[in-house]
Amino acid sequence: MKFTSKTIDRAELPEGKTDHLEWDDELPGFGLRLRAGGSRNWIFQYALGDKQRRVTLGSAKAMTLVKARAAAQDMHAKVRLGQDPAGEKEEGRARASQTFEAMVKEYLIEKRPNMKPRPYKAVERHLLKYAKPLHGLQMAKIDRHNIASLLTKITMTAGKPDVPANVSANRTRASLSAFFPWAISGGVKGVSVNPVAGTVCKEEHSRDRVLKSHELAAIWKTLSDDHYGSIVKLLMLTGQRADEIASLRWSEIGADAITLPAARTKNKRQHVVPLTSAALTVLQAQSRRVNADGSLREFVFGIGQHGFAEWSYCKARLDARLAETLGTPLPHWTQHDLRRSVATGMADIGVQPHIIEAMLNHYSGHKAGVAGIYNRSSYEPEKRQALAMWADHLMAAIEGRTGNVTPMRRPA
């Protein structure tokens, strides 16, 4: 059939057929597809090797013959150059469906089983909240400029109460830098390089907040008798990392010490934390709970499949109670500041630096390099004495009495 406006208007579905193709006499592969129900679509068909490929150009009701022919001629020229218009269209659809948001959701589903709750929540926050301006973009179209602009925006508008905006930008950058290689290795269409490469980390300033004895005492006295209160008390008494205590297992608690396995410590080394009478009192107040299936719960604190995770909500409530009790808000502090405060307080009462490092499970300073290779002592007796001294110092401040601490003798 010679396609003209009149012949196209007169074209009808043959009787007894539900699907029929009419071909243009002038342009090879250019056709009109008629189907039961009244649909009329322009198509272009061509051979790719020994296979026939077909592309729908659009509805004949919406696209004029002139435009349809022009589109078909363009595809005909591409085929003669060895290209595959149908394949390009399919790839375009695939790219359109592979938006940043869609791929991030797949990434998080894959990563969640292998990550601890707090790190997972952080990555989720970085990619779903802070990187939201990227959500509607196709993965193939995200470039370094998009990433740099996003990071700049985060420094201006984001950040949590406990985390400066520059830190939020840098942590988001790290999460993005891990996400894009995953997308590349998974064959996401059009993504062959990591657009985060070449962007610059924002300048960070280390926190140096050290809570004074009267501030620690005020916090202790204001804590509720719940899981969060117990965790914060243990952080004050032991100086350990927040997640190590929040995810504490019953199997890790002994008669006089907590033993953290290597898999649960930042430096991947087993760590023994001697327990003072004050710390034991806090732990002994916890009840062993039962799961829905009747089995004993593994974690001391928190609910669900993991340990305690309601940091922001509980911290906000504590700060509000502190402000009400003290008549003024306590200067900004974070849970991690407690670790620094314990280390500094120990130094102030004469605990030697290498004992403090051992107590914190740090392998730097006295245990770094060659010294660490030959000095394998874990200083358990010294750690126990240091934590006992610190507990007495802290409880004296809480109870408003003079402590019984005799400063440890420093080396001459």
N, C-alpha and C positions, 0 to 999 in steps of 0.2 A: 504494500500500500504506500502510495505517495502521501506523506504526512502534510496536510494543510489544515487550516482551521475548520474548514467544512468537513473534510473526511474524518477528522478527530471527533467532531461533534456527532457525526452519524455512526461512529463505531459502536457496536453493541456486542454483548456476550452471546455467542452462538447458542441456539436452543439445545438444551440437554447438558451444557457445560457449566461448571462452576468457576473455571479459571481459564483465561484465554490470552494469548500474546499476539499482538499485531506488530509487524516489523516495518521500519521505514525503508523505502526502496533506495534512498540516496546515501544514508549514513549507516554503515555496517554496525550492528550491535545496538542501534537505537530503537527502542520499542515502547509500546504502550501495553500495560497489563490491566486486563479487565477481570473483575472478580464478582462473584455472587454477593449481593448486598449493596452493590453500586460503587465500590471503590475503583478508582481509575488512577494508576500511577505510572509515571515515566520511569523507564529502566534503561540501563546500559549493560550489555552482556559481551563478554570477550573470552578468549581462550588463554589459559596460562598453563603451558605445557600440554598435558593431555586432559586437563580439567577445565570445565566451564565456570567462569566467575560472573556474578551478577550483582549490580549495584542499583539500589532504588534512588532515583534522583529527586523525587518529590511527587506530590499529588497533582494530577492534571487539572484539578479544580482550582488549585492555588497558584500553580506555575504555568506560565504561558508556553506555547510551543516554541517560541523564539528562545526563551531562556533555557528551556529543557534541551533544545538542540545544541545551544552553545555549551552547556555543561557536558553533554555527551561528546561533542567534538573535542573538548579539553581532555576528557578521559581517553578518547581514542588516540590522541597525540601522546599521552603518557604511556599507553600500552605499546605504541610503536617504539618508544624509547626504552622499553623493557621494564616499565614500572607496573605496580599492582594496585590500581585505585581501590579495589574492594578491600585489600589488605590494609591499605592506609586508612580507610574509613573505620575498619574494625579496630585498628590500633588507636585511632582517635577516640573511639568510644571507650576503649579500655583506659586511656589516659584520663578521659573526662571523669570516669568513675573512681580513679585513683587520686582522690583529693588528700590533702595532708590529714584532715580529720579522720577520714576512713582508714588510712594506713596507720595512724597513731593508735586507733582503737584496736586494730589487729595486733600491733606491736605490744600494747599493754596486756592483752589477753595472753600472748605468748610468754611475756616476761614475768607476769605476776607469780606463777608457781615457784619460780627460782629466786625470788627476791624476798628479803625481810620486809615486814609491814611498813616500817618508817621510811626506808629508802624508796620503796615502791610508791608510797603516798607522795613523796617529794617529786619523783619523776612524773607521776600522774598530774600533780599540780603544775609542774613546769610546762608539760606538753598540752594539757587541756585548758589550763587557765591563762598562764602567761603567754603561751604561743597561740592564743585564740585568733589573732589577726591573720594567721596563716591557714586557718581551718578550711576556708573555701577555695584555696588555691590548689591547682593541679600540681602534683609532685614534680612533674617535668618542668614546670615554669618557676619553681622556687630557686632563686639564685642568691649569691652572696649579698647583694644589695638588700633583699628582703630580710635576710637574717640580721645584718648590721642595723637596719632600721628598727627591727623588733627589739634588739638588745638595747638600743638607745632609748626606745619608748619605755622599756621596763625600768631603766634607771630613773626615769622621770615620774612614773606613775605606779610602779608595783612595789613589791617588798612586803614582808609580814612584820607585825609589831616587833618580833624578836630577831628579824633578819634585815639588815640594810639593803636598799634597792640594788646597789652594785653587786652585792653577794647574790641576790636573787637573779640578776642578769647573768652572772658567771655560772651559776648552777644550772640555769636554763640552757645556756650555751653548751654546757657539758652534756646535758640530756639530749639536746638536738644532735650533738656530735656523735653520740652513740646510736641515735635513731636512724640517721641517714645511711651509714654503712649497712645496717640491717636491711634497709629498703633496697640498697644496691645489690646486696647478696641475694635478696629475694626476687630479683628481676623486675622490680617496679619499672614500668614503661618510662623511658626518657630520663631516668636518673642514673648517671654514670659517675658523677663526682659528688663529693660531700661539700655542699655550699657553705658549711660552717668554717671550712678551712680558709685561713687568711683573715678571718675576723679577729678582733683583739679583745682580750679579757679586760674588764674594767678594773680600775685600781681599787683594791680593798684595804681597809685598815683593820688590823687585828683588834678584837675587843680586849679591854684590860680591866673590866669591871671586877672588883673584888669586894664582896659583901663583908661589912664589919661584923664583929661579934653581936652587937645589939640588933643589927638587921637580921642576922641568922636567927637570933632568939625570937624576934618579932614574927618571922615567917613560921617558925616551928610552932609557936603558941597559937597561930591563926589557922593552921592546917586542920582540915576536917579529919575525922576518924574514918577514912575511906582508903581505897587503893592508892589514889593520887597522893594523899597525905602520907601514907606509909612509904611510898616510893621516894618522895622528896626527903623524908627523914633519913632514909637509907643513903641517899645521895649525899646528904650533909655529913653522915657518920663515916662513910667509906670513900667518898671522892671518886666513885666509879662513873663510867659513862652512863647516860640516861637510859639508853636502850638495853644495856647489859642488865640493869636492875628491872626495868619495865618488862622485859621478856624472861625474867628469872624462872627457871624450872625447879620443881621440887627435888628432882634428882641431883641438882647442883648444890643443894644445901646440906652440909654436914653438921656434926655436933658443935664444932667451933670455927667453921670456915665455909665460905662459898668457894667452889671450884668451878671456874668458867672454862669450858673446853676451848681448844684452839679455834674451832669453827665459829665460836661466838665472840671472839675478840678481834679488835681492829688489826692488830699486828700478827694475827694467826698463831699466837702462842698461848698455851694454857696459863691461866692466871688464878692464883689462890688469894682470896681476900679473907684474912682473919676476922672473926666476928667478936666484937666487944659485947659486954652484957647489955648495953643500950640497943645495939643492933639486933641481938638475939631476942630482946623483948618485943621489938617491932615485928620480927618474923614469926615469933610464937603466937602473936595475936591473929595471924592469918589462918583461916580455916581451909582445909582441903575440900574442894568442891567436886561435884560429880557432873559429868557430861550427860546430855540427853539420852545417850545410849546406855547409861549406867556405869561407864568407865570413869576412873579417877582423872580429873583434869590435870594436864601436864604443867600448865603455867600457874604460877602463884597469883599473878595479878591479871586484870583485864577480863574480857569476855570473848566469845567466839573462838576461832581457830588460832588466834595469836595472843600475845601478851597485851599489856595496857597500851592504848594509843590515843586517848582523849586529852592530849597535852594542851592544846589551845583553849578549849572550853574550860577545863579545870583551872588553868593558869589565870584566865580572865576572871573567874569567880574568886580565886584567891586574892588577886590584886585588888578587886573591889572590896573584899572584906578587910584587907590590910589598910586601905585608904580610910575606910569607915572607923576602924579601930584606932589607927594612929592620928586621925584627923587630917591627914595629908597623904597623897600617894607616895609609896616607897619609890625612890629613884629607879629608873628602868633597870631590870635585871632579867636574866634568862636562866633556864634550868642548867645550861652548860656553865654559867658563871659559878655555880656551886662547886664544880670540880676545881676551878681555878682558886676559889676562895678557900677550899680545904687545903690545897697544896700550899698556898701562901700562909694560911694560918699555922700549918705544921712547921713551916720554915721559921715563923715568928716564935714558936715555942722551942726551937732548937733542933728539930729533926733534920738530919743531914740530907743534902740534895740527892744522893744516890738511893737513899731509903725512900724518899718521896717519889722518885722515878719508879722504883720497884713497886711501890704501892699503887701508882697510877698505871702500871703496866706499860711504861714508856721504855723504849730501847734506843735511847739517844744519850748524849752527854757521857755519863760514866760508863754506860754499857754499849756505846757505839764503837764501830770499827774494831781494831785489834783488841781493845780492852774487853769488848763483848764476846770475842771468840774464846778468850781464856778465862774470863770471869763468868762462870755459869751459876753463881750463887743466886738464889731467889730471895735471900734475906728474910726468911719467914719469921724468925724470932724478933728481928728488928722491926719488921712491918707490924707485928702484933703489938709490940711495945709502943710504937709510934701511933697506931690507931687508938690504943687505950688512952694515951696521953691526950690525943685530940678529942676523944669522946668526953673525957673528964673536963677538958677546957670548954667544950661546947655546952655540955650539960650545966656547968657552973654558970655560964652566961644566961642560959635559959631559966635556971632556978634562982638567979640573982645572988649567988654565993661566990666565995673565993675558991678557985680551983686548987686541986692538990698536985698540980703539975710541977715537976722538977725538971727544968730544961735539960735535954740530953747534951752530954759533953761533946763539944765540937772538936775536931782534930786540931792539934797545935799547928 
